[in-house]
Amino acid sequence: MSNPLMESAVVRNGSKLAFRQFGALVDPMTRQMAFDFEMSAATGMAMVRRNNAEMSPLAGEIQDMFLRAVRLEEIPGKLDEAKQVYETILEMQPAHAAAAINLGTIHYNERDFAGAERLYRQATESDPEYALAFFDLGNVLDEQQRLSEAIVAYERALKLVPQYADAHYNLALAYERLKEPRKALRHWTSYVRLDATGPWASHARSQAKKILSGERLAIVSRHGRTMRAAG
């Protein structure tokens, strides 16, 4: 955006802050779009001007379709319809990263990991600064036991958003599975700093303590001799 202060608005989204950008609700950390349930049907979706001009009719149509698909996902029995809408969006605009992400997640939940990976990669290529796309790509690679590739994806997400707590958590798990506890420790402690009271914080603390306890008992070499580190 050429002028963020004029082209977007800060709004409350539950206990967090989000931005309403070009008429859509956007999480500022992950850049994931969400349906704006607080916007009443009576007033309609607010249309934000960009550079003092209305969005193009096609852009407005695609945005309306995207928000409709998001809403359909929440209605029992409407998932196939939501998939069709996302697929139509991607036919009209292949670079629509958010649609690729959401459709990829549907495939992921259906355990179609190959389909999910294809869509997540499409999102990363469409928007290389979309942290959520790299995070979700890491998840589907992890499911396929491709841990080294998953780590690269998680690291990319963290490079874009260093405060991405879930990426730290999943990266710590991946490093533990690769038997690299010291690398895991850094991400466990980062997660706890970012989410000290959440439901996963106690597990992260427990894992960090186990690693630190193991490090104290590790065999080390000092002055050419092998000895145990002090406890």
Secondary structure, DSSP 4 states (H G I P E B T S, - for coil): ---HHHHEEEEEETTEEEEEETTEEE-TTT--EE--TTS-TTT------BTTBPPPHHHHHHHHHHHHHHHHHTSTT-HHHHHHHHHHHHHH-TT-HHHHHHHHHHHHHTT-HHHHHHHHHHHHHH-TT-HHHHHHHHHHHHHTT-HHHHHHHHHHHHHH-TT-HHHHHHHHHHHHHTT-HHHHHHHHHHHHHH-SSSTTHHHHHHHHHHHHHHHHTSEEEETTEEEEPP-
